[in-house]
Amino acid sequence: MSETGNVGILVGGGPAPGINGVIAAVTIEARNKGCKVYGIYDGYKWLVKGDFDLLEKNIKELCIKDISRIHFDGGSILHTSRTNPKNVKNGPRNCVTLLKKLGIKYMVTIGGDDTAYGASLIAEAAKGEIKFAHVPKTIDNDLPLPHNLPTFGFQTAREYGSILVKNLMEDSKTTHRWYIAVAMGRHSGHLALGIAKSAGATLAVIPEEFKKDEYISLSNLCDILETSILKRMAMGNDYGVMVIAEGIAERLDPKELEKLPGLKVEYDDYGHMRLDEIEIGKVIKFEVERRFQERGVKFRVVETNIGYVLRCADPIPFDLEYTRDLGYSAFHYLISNKPAYKKDAMIVVDNGVLKPLPFDEMLDPKTGKTSVRFVDTKSEAYHIARKYMIRLEERDIKEQEMLKEMSELAKMSISQFIEKFKYLIDS
């Protein structure tokens, strides 16, 4: 069976384990159906410029012999970028013009919420002349897939992240050190929580545990970590690992951040704070160390960012299988003549069954952008995670021996300790 029209594939946003698996699966199935496949480098970067000669230098026709084994590899053979079509004059229209010149009738975009949003803009400009299938990819696991399905790459990132934090836990015990490990998660704390819970870290701090639509104060954040350290010390352990979701930085008051020496707040093409520039781990480290040093206590925290180590890891079997299902389903959604499959959509596969989510259903009506899946802090899963963390709890205030020990370590009276930290329990 030969299908009319060529297939295009591009990747946007940050890398995630399994991207190459999707590229390979789409290519193999499309080629077997008689379609040409074009891999477009660097996301929307070259398409938005509207220059066909420039685009021709940044595309590659994909053949089965070239991609049949790439699913084992991390990274992306098509690279990636964060170019936002909306930020370029006539960007979506330029994309449509160039895709049509390539004879592309079917388009597969691989990425997170921003890439999906970009795809929806181009699909709108195409007015049905090019059909889009978006394959959701993010190690943050923050796309609203039905039945709480994971985004591809998340399971691999959590597994390797858990190994890294487990190793840090052993190092902290061996060397009597404290570590802050920053994990990715711009909007949500799925990855940080999953890693901490799996590895048995001292605690995890995620954006969802704070009041929505309010800034998180640096003082409040460091109070949580400080009391966790004091409690663990009172229990006879002078070491631990604290996992922080990087999205905490985006929730901190920019005015508070700008006061910090040597820190400049910058934003990416989609208007997001550049979290890699904030170095939230260092910000917390210096503040926590300062607090102990003011008491005359020699105290050091080692901070490390484990996010970028995980994004291009080789996918584990879960994501190897999952991405093959997604790539195969994306292509068959595109060529399907079923009335229910006429719309441009995000591709969801649940136990091998294709369940597309149309673009107009996945956008938040308030923002016009892709909806975000947050950690449900009222869920049993989160409740269990909190139970295994070392955090200040109501019983710590009621147990006089523990309260006395923590107060002495903090070099405070019991009344001063309660006055300063009791709000953590009340909130």
ZITA-V55934 format. One record per residue. N is the residue number from 1. RES is the residue in one small letter. SS is DSSP state (H for helix, E for strand, - for the rest). D_CENTER is the distance of its C-alpha to the mean C-alpha in Angstrom with 2 decimals. Layout:
BEGIN
n->{N	N}
res->{RES	RES}
ss->{SS	SS}
d_center->{D_CENTER	D_CENTER}
END
This chain:
BEGIN
n->{1	2	3	4	5	6	7	8	9	10	11	12	13	14	15	16	17	18	19	20	21	22	23	24	25	26	27	28	29	30	31	32	33	34	35	36	37	38	39	40	41	42	43	44	45	46	47	48	49	50	51	52	53	54	55	56	57	58	59	60	61	62	63	64	65	66	67	68	69	70	71	72	73	74	75	76	77	78	79	80	81	82	83	84	85	86	87	88	89	90	91	92	93	94	95	96	97	98	99	100	101	102	103	104	105	106	107	108	109	110	111	112	113	114	115	116	117	118	119	120	121	122	123	124	125	126	127	128	129	130	131	132	133	134	135	136	137	138	139	140	141	142	143	144	145	146	147	148	149	150	151	152	153	154	155	156	157	158	159	160	161	162	163	164	165	166	167	168	169	170	171	172	173	174	175	176	177	178	179	180	181	182	183	184	185	186	187	188	189	190	191	192	193	194	195	196	197	198	199	200	201	202	203	204	205	206	207	208	209	210	211	212	213	214	215	216	217	218	219	220	221	222	223	224	225	226	227	228	229	230	231	232	233	234	235	236	237	238	239	240	241	242	243	244	245	246	247	248	249	250	251	252	253	254	255	256	257	258	259	260	261	262	263	264	265	266	267	268	269	270	271	272	273	274	275	276	277	278	279	280	281	282	283	284	285	286	287	288	289	290	291	292	293	294	295	296	297	298	299	300	301	302	303	304	305	306	307	308	309	310	311	312	313	314	315	316	317	318	319	320	321	322	323	324	325	326	327	328	329	330	331	332	333	334	335	336	337	338	339	340	341	342	343	344	345	346	347	348	349	350	351	352	353	354	355	356	357	358	359	360	361	362	363	364	365	366	367	368	369	370	371	372	373	374	375	376	377	378	379	380	381	382	383	384	385	386	387	388	389	390	391	392	393	394	395	396	397	398	399	400	401	402	403	404	405	406	407	408	409	410	411	412	413	414	415	416	417	418	419	420	421	422	423	424	425	426	427}
res->{m	s	e	t	g	n	v	g	i	l	v	g	g	g	p	a	p	g	i	n	g	v	i	a	a	v	t	i	e	a	r	n	k	g	c	k	v	y	g	i	y	d	g	y	k	w	l	v	k	g	d	f	d	l	l	e	k	n	i	k	e	l	c	i	k	d	i	s	r	i	h	f	d	g	g	s	i	l	h	t	s	r	t	n	p	k	n	v	k	n	g	p	r	n	c	v	t	l	l	k	k	l	g	i	k	y	m	v	t	i	g	g	d	d	t	a	y	g	a	s	l	i	a	e	a	a	k	g	e	i	k	f	a	h	v	p	k	t	i	d	n	d	l	p	l	p	h	n	l	p	t	f	g	f	q	t	a	r	e	y	g	s	i	l	v	k	n	l	m	e	d	s	k	t	t	h	r	w	y	i	a	v	a	m	g	r	h	s	g	h	l	a	l	g	i	a	k	s	a	g	a	t	l	a	v	i	p	e	e	f	k	k	d	e	y	i	s	l	s	n	l	c	d	i	l	e	t	s	i	l	k	r	m	a	m	g	n	d	y	g	v	m	v	i	a	e	g	i	a	e	r	l	d	p	k	e	l	e	k	l	p	g	l	k	v	e	y	d	d	y	g	h	m	r	l	d	e	i	e	i	g	k	v	i	k	f	e	v	e	r	r	f	q	e	r	g	v	k	f	r	v	v	e	t	n	i	g	y	v	l	r	c	a	d	p	i	p	f	d	l	e	y	t	r	d	l	g	y	s	a	f	h	y	l	i	s	n	k	p	a	y	k	k	d	a	m	i	v	v	d	n	g	v	l	k	p	l	p	f	d	e	m	l	d	p	k	t	g	k	t	s	v	r	f	v	d	t	k	s	e	a	y	h	i	a	r	k	y	m	i	r	l	e	e	r	d	i	k	e	q	e	m	l	k	e	m	s	e	l	a	k	m	s	i	s	q	f	i	e	k	f	k	y	l	i	d	s}
ss->{-	-	-	-	-	E	E	E	E	E	E	E	-	-	-	-	-	-	H	H	H	H	H	H	H	H	H	H	H	H	H	H	-	-	-	-	E	E	E	E	-	-	-	-	-	-	H	H	H	-	-	H	H	H	H	H	-	-	E	E	E	-	-	H	H	H	H	-	-	H	H	H	-	-	-	-	-	-	-	-	E	-	-	-	H	H	H	-	-	-	H	H	H	H	H	H	H	H	H	H	H	-	-	E	E	E	E	E	E	E	E	-	H	H	H	H	H	H	H	H	H	H	H	H	H	H	-	-	-	-	E	E	E	E	E	E	E	-	-	-	-	-	E	-	-	H	H	H	-	-	-	E	-	H	H	H	H	H	H	H	H	H	H	H	H	H	H	H	H	H	H	H	H	H	H	-	-	E	E	E	E	E	E	-	-	-	-	-	-	H	H	H	H	H	H	H	H	H	H	-	-	-	E	E	E	-	H	H	H	-	-	-	-	-	-	E	-	H	H	H	H	H	H	H	H	H	H	H	H	H	H	H	H	H	-	-	-	-	-	E	E	E	E	E	E	-	-	H	H	H	H	E	-	H	H	H	H	H	-	-	-	-	-	-	-	-	E	-	-	-	-	-	E	-	H	H	H	H	-	H	H	H	H	H	H	H	H	H	H	H	H	H	H	H	-	-	-	-	-	-	E	E	E	E	E	-	H	H	H	H	-	-	-	-	-	-	H	H	H	H	H	H	H	H	H	H	H	H	H	H	H	H	H	H	H	-	-	-	H	H	H	-	-	-	E	E	E	-	E	E	-	-	E	E	-	-	E	E	H	H	H	H	E	-	-	-	-	-	-	E	-	E	-	-	-	-	-	-	-	H	H	H	H	H	H	H	H	-	-	-	-	-	-	H	H	H	H	H	-	H	H	H	H	H	H	H	H	H	H	-	-	-	-	H	H	H	H	H	H	H	H	H	H	H	H	H	-}
d_center->{38.99	38.05	35.67	36.43	33.80	31.30	27.61	24.98	21.51	18.90	15.29	13.18	10.07	8.41	9.83	9.00	11.95	14.28	14.43	18.05	18.87	18.30	20.30	23.01	23.36	23.73	26.16	28.28	28.77	29.45	31.89	33.62	34.17	35.71	33.03	32.25	28.60	27.32	24.17	23.21	21.79	19.15	17.75	19.90	21.32	24.75	25.14	25.05	27.92	30.37	32.15	32.93	34.43	31.29	29.13	31.55	30.79	27.07	27.22	28.22	29.98	28.37	30.80	30.50	32.11	29.46	26.37	27.70	26.17	22.98	20.88	21.25	19.59	16.13	15.26	16.60	20.34	19.89	17.68	15.28	15.27	13.97	17.46	17.89	21.09	21.95	22.46	25.12	28.58	29.13	25.77	25.27	29.00	29.03	26.37	28.58	31.69	30.43	28.95	32.35	34.17	32.41	33.57	30.08	30.37	27.15	23.70	20.55	17.32	14.20	10.84	8.35	9.90	11.59	13.08	14.25	15.83	17.52	18.81	20.25	22.09	23.60	24.53	26.30	28.15	29.14	30.94	30.82	32.00	28.73	26.75	22.95	20.67	16.91	14.98	11.50	9.00	5.27	4.54	2.37	5.99	6.63	9.28	12.75	14.22	17.66	18.80	15.39	14.73	11.54	9.63	10.92	9.50	8.12	11.75	12.44	9.75	10.99	14.49	14.61	12.85	15.51	18.18	17.38	17.48	20.56	22.17	21.51	23.09	26.11	26.34	26.27	29.04	31.04	30.99	30.88	27.79	24.88	21.37	18.28	15.15	12.06	8.73	5.29	4.05	5.91	7.61	7.51	8.37	8.16	7.21	9.58	12.07	12.14	12.81	15.30	17.02	17.49	18.75	20.83	19.58	21.69	19.20	15.62	15.09	12.42	12.73	14.09	17.14	18.49	20.43	18.69	19.69	21.05	20.22	19.57	22.42	22.07	25.18	23.79	20.69	23.05	25.54	23.16	22.71	26.39	27.74	25.63	27.19	30.60	30.50	29.57	32.35	34.72	33.98	35.17	31.92	31.29	27.93	24.40	20.65	18.41	14.62	12.92	9.46	9.19	9.03	12.58	13.72	13.18	15.26	17.99	21.10	21.19	24.93	24.44	22.09	24.63	27.31	25.75	27.69	26.32	23.09	22.50	19.84	18.73	16.74	15.29	16.77	14.92	16.06	12.94	13.91	13.39	11.68	12.92	16.34	16.33	16.14	15.69	16.84	20.08	20.67	20.61	22.57	25.34	25.77	26.00	28.35	30.42	31.02	32.42	34.38	36.03	37.46	38.84	36.46	35.22	31.51	28.69	24.96	23.07	19.53	17.12	13.59	12.33	8.95	10.84	13.06	10.75	9.39	12.98	14.43	16.95	15.80	17.50	20.04	17.90	15.62	18.82	20.54	17.82	17.25	21.04	21.37	18.86	20.57	23.99	23.35	21.96	25.20	27.45	26.00	26.84	30.39	31.15	33.99	33.23	33.62	30.45	28.46	29.72	26.75	23.73	20.87	17.45	18.27	17.81	19.65	20.75	22.99	24.00	24.83	23.54	22.50	21.58	20.07	21.93	20.29	22.54	21.39	17.63	18.07	18.38	22.12	21.85	19.36	19.96	16.28	13.98	13.80	10.82	10.86	11.16	12.36	16.08	17.81	21.10	20.32	22.21	19.16	18.08	21.78	22.18	19.32	21.06	24.39	23.54	22.34	24.95	24.98	27.95	29.43	32.57	34.55	34.06	35.99	38.62	39.27	41.61	41.38	37.58	37.76	40.56	38.74	35.55	37.75	39.76	36.75	35.55	39.14	39.48	41.92	40.81	41.22	39.19	36.32	36.37	36.69	33.69	31.19	32.37	30.22	27.15	28.86	30.16	26.78}
END
